[in-house]
Amino acid sequence: MDVVERTAEAGAGQVPTGRSRLGSRLAERTYHDAAQVRSAWTIATATGPTRLPGEVAGRVSDPFGSHIDRDVSRRLYDWALSNGATAQQLGAPWRTKDALWTARFRIGLPYGRPGPWVSFDEAVAAVVDDDRGDLLEALTALGI
């Protein structure tokens, strides 16, 4: 989505005000159904996984429902716990991509934690994207 600044335009029979306003190019070109509000809110607030149309949480079509490697999950969970995250922020041990991804936001990533948390965030993204090479690099940077 592109947020742009534009000069207020005059309607029929009105004089242009010359004042600027913010607008969204996407919102002006795409119809937003009320049923998509949850998805839009998730994207805007970065609070959970973003599913495409047809991907339903808890169903076979849900890519975030995929199970993640237990060893990697345990290593990341233990690292986060020993580096300042609370058990409440982490939630239950992560078994699915959804559990890991939503814990990422509860922890305050990607912007709320400094230093080595950048590598942790890269590891989380690699797990969700099934990118073994990036995951190994991130785990090495974390020393786990």
C-alpha positions in Angstrom: 0.0 0.0 0.0 1.3 3.5 -0.9 0.4 6.3 1.4 0.7 9.6 -0.4 0.1 13.3 0.3 -2.1 15.1 -2.2 -3.8 18.4 -2.6 -7.5 18.4 -1.8 -9.4 18.5 -5.0 -12.5 20.6 -5.6 -15.8 18.9 -6.3 -18.3 20.1 -8.9 -19.0 23.8 -8.4 -16.4 24.1 -5.5 -13.2 26.1 -5.2 -10.0 24.1 -4.5 -8.8 24.5 -0.9 -5.1 23.9 -1.6 -4.8 21.9 1.6 -3.0 18.6 1.6 -4.3 15.4 2.9 -3.0 11.8 3.2 -4.4 9.2 0.9 -3.8 5.6 0.0 -3.4 4.5 -3.6 -4.5 0.9 -2.7 -7.7 2.0 -0.9 -8.7 4.1 -3.9 -8.3 1.3 -6.4 -9.4 -1.8 -4.4 -12.8 -2.5 -2.8 -12.4 -3.5 0.8 -15.1 -5.9 2.0 -16.0 -5.7 5.7 -15.2 -9.4 6.0 -11.5 -8.5 5.3 -11.3 -6.1 8.3 -9.5 -8.7 10.5 -6.9 -9.4 7.8 -6.4 -5.6 7.2 -6.1 -5.0 11.0 -3.5 -7.8 11.3 -1.5 -6.3 8.5 -1.7 -2.7 9.8 -0.8 -3.6 13.4 1.5 -6.5 12.6 -0.1 -8.7 15.3 -0.5 -12.0 13.6 -0.1 -14.1 10.5 -1.6 -12.8 7.4 -3.6 -15.4 5.5 -4.6 -15.1 1.9 -8.2 -15.5 0.7 -9.1 -19.2 1.1 -6.5 -19.9 3.8 -8.5 -20.6 6.9 -6.9 -20.9 10.4 -7.0 -24.5 11.7 -7.9 -26.0 8.3 -5.8 -27.8 5.7 -5.5 -24.6 3.7 -3.7 -22.8 6.6 0.0 -22.5 5.8 0.7 -21.3 9.3 -0.7 -24.5 10.7 2.3 -26.4 9.5 4.3 -28.0 12.2 7.9 -26.8 12.8 10.9 -28.9 13.8 10.8 -29.6 17.6 14.5 -29.2 18.0 14.6 -25.8 16.4 11.5 -24.7 18.3 13.0 -25.8 21.6 16.4 -24.1 20.9 14.7 -20.8 19.9 12.3 -20.9 22.8 15.1 -21.6 25.3 17.2 -18.8 23.8 14.3 -16.3 24.0 13.6 -17.3 27.6 17.3 -16.9 28.6 17.5 -13.5 26.8 14.7 -11.6 28.6 11.5 -12.8 27.2 8.9 -14.1 29.7 7.1 -17.3 29.6 3.8 -15.4 29.2 5.2 -13.6 26.1 6.4 -16.8 24.6 3.2 -18.8 25.3 3.2 -22.6 25.1 6.1 -24.3 23.4 5.8 -23.7 19.7 4.6 -26.5 17.6 3.2 -24.6 14.5 4.3 -21.7 12.4 1.3 -19.8 13.8 2.4 -20.2 17.4 5.9 -19.1 16.6 4.9 -16.1 14.5 2.3 -14.8 17.0 4.8 -15.2 19.8 7.2 -13.0 17.7 4.8 -10.1 18.1 4.2 -10.7 21.8 7.9 -10.6 22.4 8.0 -7.1 20.7 9.7 -8.0 17.4 10.7 -6.8 15.0 11.3 -3.4 16.5 11.1 -3.6 20.3 14.3 -5.5 21.1 17.9 -4.7 20.3 21.1 -6.5 19.3 20.9 -10.3 19.0 17.1 -10.2 18.8 17.7 -9.3 15.1 19.2 -12.7 14.5 16.3 -14.3 16.5 13.8 -12.5 14.3 15.7 -13.7 11.2 15.5 -17.3 12.5 11.8 -17.0 13.1 11.2 -15.7 9.5 13.4 -18.5 8.2 11.4 -21.1 10.0 8.1 -19.7 8.7 9.5 -19.4 5.2 11.0 -22.9 5.3 14.4 -21.4 4.4 17.0 -23.8 5.8 20.0 -21.8 4.7 18.9 -18.6 6.5 17.8 -20.6 9.5 21.3 -22.1 9.9 22.9 -18.7 9.6 20.6 -17.2 12.2 21.1 -20.1 14.6 24.9 -19.8 14.2 24.7 -16.0 14.9 22.7 -16.8 18.0 25.2 -19.4 19.1 22.6 -22.2 19.3 
